[in-house]
């Protein structure tokens, strides 16, 4: 992120006693969203790798448990395995960092539009909407980010969140 304060762009006439954050007062610093689309893509690619590693370990454990229980627990284990991506995003985004490992590596995090950090419920709904809209539209829903300056996607609008860059602390 550049060390310039840059001009603030007025998005709406919202003024009030809200938190003094760029999102809450209707303005934002363009540096907070510089190359945000590319950062989100790379962050998700890293997250896919993390989810794959977790899934491989969980599949090995589920197979072992399935053999030990003669297949009795296999349906339950299949449900658990399918919940791994949803749990990964929910626990990390809803936690104190407000970002998955990929998001942290790319120096971005999720915030509510009022400047607050998302809680676990918001993170769960956000992740579920992401996976549902991605599957339902064959990834075409991702084109929504091209039509707004913050690079927000449909699920970001529905949950009233945004992904923005965070400064690198030295």
HUCORLIN-V756774 format. One record per backbone hydrogen bond with DSSP energy under -0.5 kcal/mol. CO is the residue of the C=O (numbers start at 1). NH is the residue of the N-H. Records with the same first field share a line. If there is no record, write none. Layout:
# HUCORLIN-V756774
CO = NH, NH
This chain:
# HUCORLIN-V756774
7 = 30
8 = 10
9 = 11, 28
19 = 21
21 = 25
22 = 27
23 = 26
26 = 11, 12
28 = 9, 30
29 = 32
30 = 33
31 = 34
32 = 165
33 = 36
35 = 39
36 = 40
37 = 41
38 = 42
39 = 43
40 = 44
41 = 45
42 = 46
43 = 47
44 = 48
45 = 49
46 = 50
47 = 51
48 = 52
49 = 53
50 = 54
51 = 55
52 = 56
53 = 57
54 = 58
55 = 59
56 = 60
57 = 61
58 = 62
59 = 63
60 = 64
61 = 65
62 = 66
63 = 67
64 = 68
65 = 69
66 = 71
67 = 70
69 = 72
71 = 74
73 = 77
74 = 78
75 = 79
76 = 80
77 = 81
78 = 82
79 = 83
81 = 84
83 = 87
84 = 88
85 = 89
86 = 90
87 = 91
88 = 92
89 = 93
90 = 94
92 = 99
95 = 98
98 = 110
100 = 104
101 = 105
102 = 106
103 = 108
104 = 107
107 = 166
109 = 164
111 = 162
112 = 115
116 = 112
119 = 123
120 = 124
121 = 125
122 = 126
123 = 127
124 = 128
125 = 129
126 = 130
127 = 131
128 = 132
129 = 133
130 = 134
131 = 135
132 = 136
133 = 137
134 = 139
135 = 138
137 = 140
139 = 142
140 = 143
141 = 144
142 = 145
143 = 146
144 = 147
145 = 148
148 = 151
153 = 156, 157
154 = 158
155 = 159
156 = 160, 161
160 = 113
162 = 111
164 = 109
167 = 169
